[in-house]
């Protein structure tokens, strides 16, 4: 039969493992949150940048070759901005924003 003392016991190994996990994950969470916040105020992606050209980014999905009907940055899974904004951050271009009406070949439907 276990006593109340046994139920409240945490081994030193469990405590150290939990502390190590918390120390590892906390800075990562802070970094990711800061990255998103910085991207929200970042400059617009220039369609002539090498990274933009690599994914065929255009600021108007209606002029994109290969864009499916209705596909645009605002309804892409990689778009971090709000659906009602005219521009917002994108995971493809860290620290920069894309036009909500834009499109690139990395477009993926939101789930």
C-alpha positions as CSV (number, residue, x, y, z in Angstrom):
1,X,0.0,0.0,0.0
2,X,1.4,3.4,-0.9
3,X,1.5,6.2,1.6
4,X,0.8,9.8,1.0
5,X,4.6,10.5,1.1
6,X,5.1,8.2,-1.9
7,X,2.5,9.9,-4.0
8,X,4.1,13.3,-3.7
9,X,7.6,12.1,-4.4
10,X,9.4,13.3,-7.5
11,X,12.7,11.7,-8.3
12,X,15.7,14.0,-8.8
13,X,16.1,12.5,-12.3
14,X,12.5,13.5,-13.3
15,X,12.9,17.0,-11.9
16,X,16.2,17.5,-13.8
17,X,14.8,16.1,-17.0
18,X,11.8,18.5,-16.7
19,X,14.0,21.4,-16.0
20,X,16.3,20.7,-18.9
21,X,13.3,20.4,-21.2
22,X,11.9,23.8,-20.0
23,X,15.3,25.5,-20.4
24,X,15.5,24.2,-23.9
25,X,12.0,25.0,-25.1
26,X,11.5,28.4,-23.5
27,X,14.2,30.3,-25.6
28,X,12.9,28.6,-28.8
29,X,9.4,29.8,-28.1
30,X,10.5,33.3,-27.4
31,X,12.7,33.3,-30.6
32,X,9.8,32.1,-32.7
33,X,7.4,34.7,-31.2
34,X,9.9,37.5,-31.7
35,X,10.5,36.4,-35.3
36,X,6.8,36.6,-36.1
37,X,6.6,40.0,-34.4
38,X,9.6,41.4,-36.4
39,X,8.2,40.1,-39.6
40,X,4.9,41.9,-39.0
41,X,6.7,45.2,-39.5
42,X,9.2,44.1,-42.1
43,X,9.5,45.5,-45.6
44,X,7.7,44.1,-48.6
45,X,9.4,41.4,-50.6
46,X,10.7,42.7,-53.9
47,X,9.6,40.5,-56.7
48,X,13.0,40.9,-58.3
49,X,14.9,39.5,-55.2
50,X,16.6,36.2,-55.9
51,X,14.5,34.4,-53.3
52,X,11.3,35.8,-54.8
53,X,12.3,34.8,-58.3
54,X,13.2,31.3,-57.1
55,X,9.5,30.7,-56.1
56,X,8.0,32.8,-58.9
57,X,6.5,35.3,-56.4
58,X,4.2,38.0,-57.9
59,X,2.3,40.7,-56.1
60,X,-0.9,39.9,-58.0
61,X,-2.1,36.3,-58.2
62,X,-4.2,37.1,-61.3
63,X,-0.9,37.7,-63.3
64,X,0.8,34.5,-62.0
65,X,1.4,31.7,-64.4
66,X,0.5,28.4,-62.7
67,X,-1.7,29.9,-60.0
68,X,-4.9,27.9,-59.4
69,X,-8.2,29.7,-59.4
70,X,-8.6,31.6,-56.1
71,X,-5.1,30.8,-54.8
72,X,-3.3,33.8,-53.3
73,X,-1.0,34.5,-50.4
74,X,-3.9,35.4,-48.1
75,X,-5.3,31.9,-48.3
76,X,-2.0,30.1,-48.2
77,X,-0.9,27.9,-45.3
78,X,2.5,29.7,-45.2
79,X,0.9,33.2,-44.8
80,X,1.1,34.4,-41.2
81,X,-0.8,37.7,-41.7
82,X,-4.4,38.2,-40.9
83,X,-6.9,37.3,-43.6
84,X,-8.3,40.9,-43.7
85,X,-4.9,42.6,-44.2
86,X,-3.5,43.8,-47.5
87,X,-0.1,42.4,-46.7
88,X,1.6,40.3,-44.0
89,X,4.5,38.0,-43.1
90,X,5.2,34.7,-44.9
91,X,7.2,31.8,-43.7
92,X,9.0,31.6,-47.1
93,X,10.5,35.2,-46.6
94,X,11.5,35.6,-42.9
95,X,11.5,39.2,-41.8
96,X,9.6,40.4,-44.8
97,X,6.0,40.8,-45.9
98,X,4.1,39.7,-49.0
99,X,1.0,41.2,-50.6
100,X,-2.1,39.3,-49.6
101,X,-3.2,39.3,-53.2
102,X,0.2,37.8,-54.3
103,X,1.2,34.3,-55.1
104,X,4.2,32.0,-55.4
105,X,4.9,28.4,-56.4
106,X,5.1,27.4,-52.8
107,X,1.4,28.1,-52.3
108,X,-0.3,25.5,-50.2
109,X,-3.9,25.3,-49.1
110,X,-4.8,26.2,-45.5
111,X,-6.0,23.3,-43.5
